[in-house]
Amino acid sequence: MTTSLAAALLDLLLPGGCGGCAAPGAGWCPRCAARTGPPRWTRGHGGPPVLAAGRYGGPLRQALIVYKERGRRDLAPVLAGLLAGALAAAMPPATWPGPAWTGARGRPVRWLVPAPSRAGAARARGGDHVVRLCHQLAALLAHAGNEVAVAPCLALAGGVADSVGLDAAERTANLAGRLRTVGSGLPPPGARVLLVDDVITTGATLRACRHSLEASDVVPVAALVLCDATAG
């Protein structure tokens, strides 16, 4: 049995309770829900405008940590629901600048592009946590009648260090020339996409994502994150 399969089975057999406070029961309790949000915009970091489900603190921060670092894959639908709620409140998919392409049902395709994780970190976590969030978010948006595609078309080259503890200049230097697009899964030229990440701290990752996508004629109209950890 693989490590990721074993972890998934444990999630089913031993649910961990609320991701924010560990209270028994559902993955997100009413008390933590009441302490999260409202959605907030942040700009001025050189990347696209960023919509966050809430600030980096309290139960939202805790839920992200246990989802990302402690194997709580069962929280992916909960966190994706928070992202969907932020979009519904501040940036409904129908308002996104639309591409010319339509899906099988004749509706405009909305593209979600996950910010990439380091390959070693993704392996250690049993998969890319942002890609998983994107697929959960896409399912929620599709259920609401939107045509949504996930395009994991960004990758980090070797040599990128863990960004924890790095300041803004160091984070920018860490990514310089090391974030690229990969041909498979790249949206069509001219597509307008929504970048998705877990947290914004200095904006370095989203800036690098934007530059790489624009070099491939793909335009990120905004970014969506769970947590805003900027100084503002």
Stockholm file with secondary structure:
# STOCKHOLM 1.0

chainA/1-232         MTTSLAAALLDLLLPGGCGGCAAPGAGWCPRCAARTGPPRWTRGHGGPPVLAAGRYGGPLRQALIVYKERGRRDLAPVLAGLLAGALAAAMPPATWPGPAWTGARGRPVRWLVPAPSRAGAARARGGDHVVRLCHQLAALLAHAGNEVAVAPCLALAGGVADSVGLDAAERTANLAGRLRTVGSGLPPPGARVLLVDDVITTGATLRACRHSLEASDVVPVAALVLCDATAG
#=GR chainA/1-232 SS CCHHHHHHHHHHHSCCCCTTTCCSSSSSCHHHHHTSCCCEEECCSSSSCEEEEEESSHHHHHHHHHHHHSCCGGGHHHHHHHHHHHHHHHCCGGGSCCCSCBCTTSSBEEEEEECCCCHHHHHHTTSCHHHHHHHHHHHHHHHTTCEEEECCCEEECTTCCCCTTCCHHHHHHHHTTTEEECSTTCCCTTCEEEEEEEEESSSHHHHHHHHHHHHTTCEEEEEEEEEECSCC
#=GC SS_cons         CCHHHHHHHHHHHSCCCCTTTCCSSSSSCHHHHHTSCCCEEECCSSSSCEEEEEESSHHHHHHHHHHHHSCCGGGHHHHHHHHHHHHHHHCCGGGSCCCSCBCTTSSBEEEEEECCCCHHHHHHTTSCHHHHHHHHHHHHHHHTTCEEEECCCEEECTTCCCCTTCCHHHHHHHHTTTEEECSTTCCCTTCEEEEEEEEESSSHHHHHHHHHHHHTTCEEEEEEEEEECSCC
//
